[in-house]
Amino acid sequence: MTLETIEIESGPDPVASVIVLHGLGADGSDFVPLVDQLDLRHAGPVRFVFPNAPVRPVTINGGYRMRAWYDIAQAGSGLVEDEPGLRESQRAVEEVIERERGRGIAAARIVLAGFSQGCAMTLLTGLRHRERLAGLAGLSGYLPLAATTAAERSAANADVPVFLAHGREDPVVHHQRGAASRDALLALGYPIEWHDYPMEHSVCIEEIVDLNAWLGRVLA
């Protein structure tokens, strides 16, 4: 599965890449406005890459076909993780990272970021990536396949910087689930920068400011 992407470069000959994964039902264009809200001039020219998730039926939405990194299904009072879908999209995101490597961007100058399902894919892929990345940024999401993380995580990214942000009133991915993911990663020794905000399942200006500061540090 090769993903279609939208790409924006802040200048010629980029020296860093920020790969941003959208949420359920959105597409790569969803976070394109983010480019104008970030100031990473001191990091040099940056290529922003916005992949489109594949279109697939989503069980929890009545089987309606939409862009989704993996299926979401409910069993009883809980959600069932779609491990095959997660793994398939993990491989596709890895291809995007490898393409950036092939274009001359060092792994240590690549940030993987995502919102909601895109956050889940960021953590799933980034923690397992075999080369050290600059950082992982997860917004309003959670750690998928949490029980396998310790066994599958990459030694190269054992101390990769992780930015996590969440809305305290999030009705989609509850704040408690985001905090539990934070705690699980802290227990594994990852350096976590955690922020929460008085918002629902969305992005706010304060969050962008905090993300910009964190990106500036990991890409310095």
The 8 nearest C-alpha neighbors of each residue, nearest first, counted from 0:
[[1, 91, 2, 87, 88, 90, 53, 94],
 [2, 0, 91, 3, 94, 95, 92, 53],
 [3, 1, 50, 51, 4, 0, 91, 52],
 [2, 4, 51, 50, 1, 5, 52, 49],
 [5, 3, 50, 49, 51, 2, 6, 48],
 [4, 6, 49, 48, 50, 27, 7, 28],
 [7, 5, 48, 47, 49, 4, 8, 46],
 [8, 6, 47, 46, 9, 48, 5, 34],
 [9, 7, 46, 10, 45, 47, 6, 13],
 [8, 10, 44, 45, 46, 7, 11, 13],
 [9, 11, 44, 8, 13, 12, 45, 43],
 [12, 10, 13, 44, 8, 9, 45, 14],
 [11, 13, 14, 10, 44, 45, 8, 46],
 [14, 12, 44, 45, 15, 46, 11, 10],
 [13, 15, 44, 104, 45, 43, 12, 16],
 [16, 14, 108, 45, 13, 109, 104, 46],
 [17, 15, 46, 109, 45, 47, 110, 18],
 [16, 18, 110, 47, 109, 111, 48, 19],
 [19, 17, 48, 111, 47, 112, 49, 110],
 [18, 20, 112, 49, 113, 48, 111, 17],
 [21, 19, 113, 117, 112, 50, 49, 114],
 [22, 20, 117, 114, 113, 26, 27, 25],
 [21, 23, 116, 115, 117, 114, 25, 24],
 [24, 22, 67, 25, 116, 66, 21, 68],
 [23, 25, 66, 65, 67, 22, 26, 21],
 [26, 24, 23, 22, 21, 29, 66, 27],
 [27, 25, 51, 28, 29, 21, 66, 52],
 [26, 28, 49, 51, 50, 29, 21, 5],
 [27, 29, 31, 26, 30, 49, 5, 25],
 [30, 28, 27, 26, 31, 25, 21, 32],
 [29, 31, 33, 32, 28, 27, 21, 19],
 [30, 32, 28, 33, 29, 34, 27, 49],
 [33, 31, 34, 30, 35, 36, 29, 28],
 [34, 32, 36, 31, 30, 35, 37, 207],
 [33, 35, 32, 36, 37, 31, 47, 30],
 [34, 36, 33, 37, 32, 38, 31, 9],
 [37, 35, 33, 34, 38, 32, 207, 211],
 [38, 36, 34, 35, 211, 39, 33, 207],
 [37, 39, 40, 36, 211, 35, 41, 34],
 [40, 38, 42, 41, 215, 37, 43, 211],
 [39, 41, 42, 43, 38, 44, 9, 45],
 [40, 42, 43, 39, 219, 215, 38, 44],
 [43, 41, 40, 39, 219, 218, 44, 215],
 [42, 44, 40, 41, 14, 45, 39, 13],
 [43, 45, 13, 10, 9, 14, 11, 12],
 [46, 44, 15, 13, 9, 16, 8, 14],
 [45, 47, 8, 16, 13, 7, 15, 48],
 [48, 46, 17, 7, 6, 16, 18, 8],
 [47, 49, 18, 6, 5, 17, 19, 50],
 [48, 50, 27, 5, 19, 4, 18, 6],
 [51, 49, 4, 27, 3, 2, 20, 5],
 [52, 50, 27, 26, 3, 4, 2, 53],
 [51, 53, 66, 68, 67, 50, 54, 26],
 [54, 52, 66, 67, 55, 51, 68, 2],
 [55, 53, 66, 65, 64, 67, 52, 56],
 [54, 56, 64, 65, 66, 53, 67, 57],
 [57, 55, 64, 62, 63, 58, 65, 70],
 [58, 56, 62, 70, 60, 59, 63, 71],
 [57, 59, 62, 72, 61, 60, 71, 56],
 [58, 60, 72, 61, 57, 71, 73, 62],
 [61, 59, 58, 57, 62, 63, 56, 71],
 [62, 60, 58, 63, 59, 57, 56, 64],
 [61, 63, 58, 56, 57, 60, 64, 59],
 [62, 64, 56, 61, 57, 60, 65, 58],
 [65, 63, 56, 55, 54, 57, 62, 66],
 [66, 64, 54, 24, 55, 67, 56, 63],
 [65, 67, 54, 24, 53, 52, 55, 23],
 [68, 66, 23, 69, 52, 65, 24, 53],
 [67, 69, 52, 88, 116, 53, 85, 66],
 [70, 68, 84, 67, 85, 81, 71, 88],
 [69, 71, 57, 81, 58, 72, 84, 67],
 [72, 70, 59, 58, 57, 69, 81, 80],
 [73, 71, 59, 58, 79, 78, 70, 74],
 [72, 74, 78, 79, 77, 75, 59, 71],
 [75, 73, 77, 78, 76, 79, 72, 59],
 [74, 76, 77, 73, 78, 79, 72, 59],
 [75, 77, 74, 73, 78, 79, 72, 59],
 [78, 76, 74, 75, 73, 79, 72, 80],
 [77, 79, 73, 72, 74, 80, 71, 76],
 [78, 80, 72, 73, 74, 81, 77, 71],
 [81, 79, 82, 78, 71, 72, 144, 143],
 [80, 82, 84, 83, 70, 85, 69, 79],
 [81, 83, 85, 84, 80, 86, 144, 69],
 [84, 82, 86, 85, 81, 87, 69, 88],
 [85, 83, 69, 87, 81, 82, 86, 88],
 [84, 86, 82, 88, 83, 69, 87, 89],
 [87, 85, 89, 83, 88, 84, 82, 90],
 [86, 88, 84, 90, 89, 85, 83, 91],
 [89, 87, 91, 85, 90, 86, 68, 92],
 [88, 90, 86, 92, 87, 91, 124, 85],
 [91, 89, 93, 88, 87, 92, 86, 94],
 [90, 92, 88, 94, 93, 89, 0, 1],
 [93, 91, 95, 89, 94, 90, 88, 96],
 [92, 94, 90, 96, 91, 95, 97, 89],
 [95, 93, 97, 91, 92, 96, 98, 90],
 [94, 96, 92, 98, 93, 97, 99, 91],
 [97, 95, 93, 99, 98, 94, 100, 92],
 [98, 96, 100, 94, 99, 95, 93, 101],
 [97, 99, 101, 95, 100, 96, 94, 102],
 [100, 98, 102, 96, 101, 97, 104, 95],
 [101, 99, 97, 104, 103, 98, 102, 105],
 [100, 102, 98, 99, 103, 97, 104, 96],
 [103, 101, 99, 100, 104, 98, 97, 105],
 [102, 104, 100, 101, 105, 99, 14, 13],
 [105, 103, 100, 99, 102, 15, 14, 106],
 [104, 106, 108, 107, 100, 103, 109, 15],
 [105, 107, 132, 109, 108, 131, 130, 104],
 [106, 108, 132, 133, 105, 131, 109, 130],
 [109, 107, 15, 133, 106, 105, 218, 104],
 [110, 108, 16, 106, 133, 132, 107, 15],
 [111, 109, 17, 134, 133, 135, 18, 16],
 [110, 112, 18, 135, 121, 17, 19, 136],
 [113, 111, 136, 19, 135, 137, 121, 18],
 [112, 114, 117, 118, 20, 19, 137, 21],
 [113, 115, 117, 138, 118, 22, 21, 139],
 [114, 116, 140, 118, 139, 22, 117, 138],
 [117, 115, 22, 119, 118, 23, 114, 120],
 [116, 118, 113, 20, 114, 21, 120, 115],
 [119, 117, 113, 137, 114, 121, 115, 140],
 [118, 120, 116, 117, 122, 121, 141, 142],
 [119, 121, 123, 117, 118, 122, 124, 116],
 [122, 120, 118, 124, 119, 125, 123, 112],
 [121, 123, 125, 119, 120, 124, 126, 142],
 [124, 122, 120, 121, 125, 126, 119, 143],
 [125, 123, 127, 121, 89, 122, 126, 120],
 [124, 126, 128, 122, 127, 121, 123, 135],
 [125, 127, 152, 124, 122, 128, 123, 156],
 [128, 126, 152, 153, 125, 124, 129, 151],
 [129, 127, 125, 130, 126, 153, 124, 156],
 [128, 130, 153, 155, 127, 131, 156, 154],
 [131, 129, 155, 128, 106, 132, 156, 107],
 [130, 132, 155, 156, 107, 106, 133, 129],
 [133, 131, 107, 106, 134, 109, 130, 110],
 [134, 132, 107, 108, 110, 109, 217, 218],
 [135, 133, 160, 110, 132, 159, 161, 217],
 [134, 136, 161, 111, 112, 110, 162, 160],
 [137, 135, 112, 162, 161, 163, 111, 113],
 [136, 138, 118, 163, 113, 112, 162, 114],
 [137, 139, 114, 164, 140, 118, 163, 165],
 [140, 138, 165, 115, 114, 164, 200, 172],
 [141, 139, 115, 118, 138, 119, 177, 172],
 [140, 142, 177, 119, 180, 143, 176, 118],
 [141, 143, 180, 119, 145, 122, 144, 123],
 [144, 142, 145, 119, 141, 123, 122, 80],
 [145, 143, 146, 147, 142, 148, 80, 82],
 [144, 146, 143, 148, 147, 142, 183, 149],
 [145, 147, 144, 148, 149, 150, 143, 142],
 [148, 146, 145, 150, 144, 149, 151, 152],
 [147, 149, 151, 145, 152, 150, 146, 144],
 [148, 150, 152, 151, 147, 187, 146, 145],
 [151, 149, 148, 147, 152, 146, 153, 127],
 [152, 150, 148, 149, 147, 127, 153, 126],
 [153, 151, 127, 126, 148, 149, 150, 154],
 [152, 154, 127, 155, 156, 129, 128, 126],
 [153, 155, 157, 156, 152, 129, 158, 127],
 [156, 154, 131, 153, 130, 157, 129, 128],
 [155, 157, 159, 131, 154, 158, 153, 126],
 [156, 158, 154, 155, 159, 153, 189, 152],
 [157, 159, 189, 156, 160, 190, 188, 155],
 [158, 160, 156, 134, 157, 161, 189, 132],
 [161, 159, 134, 190, 158, 191, 135, 162],
 [160, 162, 135, 191, 136, 134, 192, 190],
 [163, 161, 136, 192, 191, 137, 193, 135],
 [164, 162, 137, 193, 138, 136, 192, 194],
 [165, 163, 194, 138, 195, 193, 139, 137],
 [166, 164, 139, 195, 138, 174, 167, 196],
 [167, 165, 198, 196, 199, 169, 168, 195],
 [166, 168, 174, 197, 169, 196, 198, 195],
 [169, 167, 199, 166, 198, 170, 197, 174],
 [168, 170, 199, 200, 166, 173, 171, 167],
 [171, 169, 173, 172, 168, 199, 200, 174],
 [172, 170, 169, 173, 200, 199, 139, 115],
 [173, 171, 169, 170, 140, 174, 176, 139],
 [172, 174, 169, 175, 176, 170, 171, 177],
 [173, 175, 177, 167, 176, 169, 178, 165],
 [176, 174, 178, 173, 177, 179, 172, 167],
 [177, 175, 179, 173, 178, 174, 180, 141],
 [176, 178, 174, 141, 180, 179, 175, 140],
 [177, 179, 181, 175, 180, 176, 174, 182],
 [180, 178, 176, 182, 181, 177, 175, 183],
 [181, 179, 183, 177, 142, 178, 182, 141],
 [180, 182, 178, 184, 179, 183, 185, 177],
 [181, 183, 185, 179, 180, 184, 186, 178],
 [184, 182, 180, 186, 185, 181, 179, 187],
 [185, 183, 187, 181, 186, 182, 189, 180],
 [184, 186, 182, 188, 189, 187, 183, 181],
 [185, 187, 183, 184, 188, 182, 189, 181],
 [188, 186, 184, 185, 189, 183, 149, 157],
 [189, 187, 185, 186, 190, 184, 158, 157],
 [188, 190, 158, 185, 184, 187, 191, 157],
 [191, 189, 160, 161, 158, 188, 192, 185],
 [192, 190, 161, 189, 162, 193, 160, 185],
 [191, 193, 162, 163, 161, 190, 194, 160],
 [194, 192, 163, 164, 191, 162, 195, 181],
 [195, 193, 164, 163, 165, 196, 192, 206],
 [196, 194, 165, 164, 166, 167, 193, 197],
 [195, 197, 166, 198, 167, 165, 194, 206],
 [198, 196, 167, 166, 168, 195, 199, 165],
 [199, 197, 166, 168, 196, 167, 169, 200],
 [198, 200, 169, 168, 166, 201, 170, 167],
 [201, 199, 169, 166, 171, 139, 170, 198],
 [200, 202, 199, 203, 198, 166, 139, 169],
 [201, 203, 206, 204, 200, 207, 198, 138],
 [204, 202, 206, 205, 207, 201, 198, 196],
 [203, 205, 207, 206, 208, 202, 209, 36],
 [206, 204, 208, 207, 203, 209, 196, 202],
 [205, 207, 209, 203, 204, 208, 210, 202],
 [208, 206, 210, 204, 209, 205, 211, 203],
 [207, 209, 205, 211, 206, 210, 204, 212],
 [210, 208, 206, 212, 211, 207, 205, 213],
 [209, 211, 207, 213, 212, 208, 206, 214],
 [212, 210, 214, 208, 209, 213, 37, 207],
 [211, 213, 215, 209, 210, 214, 208, 216],
 [212, 214, 210, 216, 215, 211, 209, 217],
 [215, 213, 211, 217, 216, 212, 218, 210],
 [214, 216, 212, 213, 218, 219, 217, 211],
 [215, 217, 219, 213, 214, 218, 212, 211],
 [216, 218, 214, 219, 215, 133, 213, 134],
 [219, 217, 215, 216, 42, 214, 108, 133],
 [218, 216, 42, 217, 215, 41, 214, 43]]
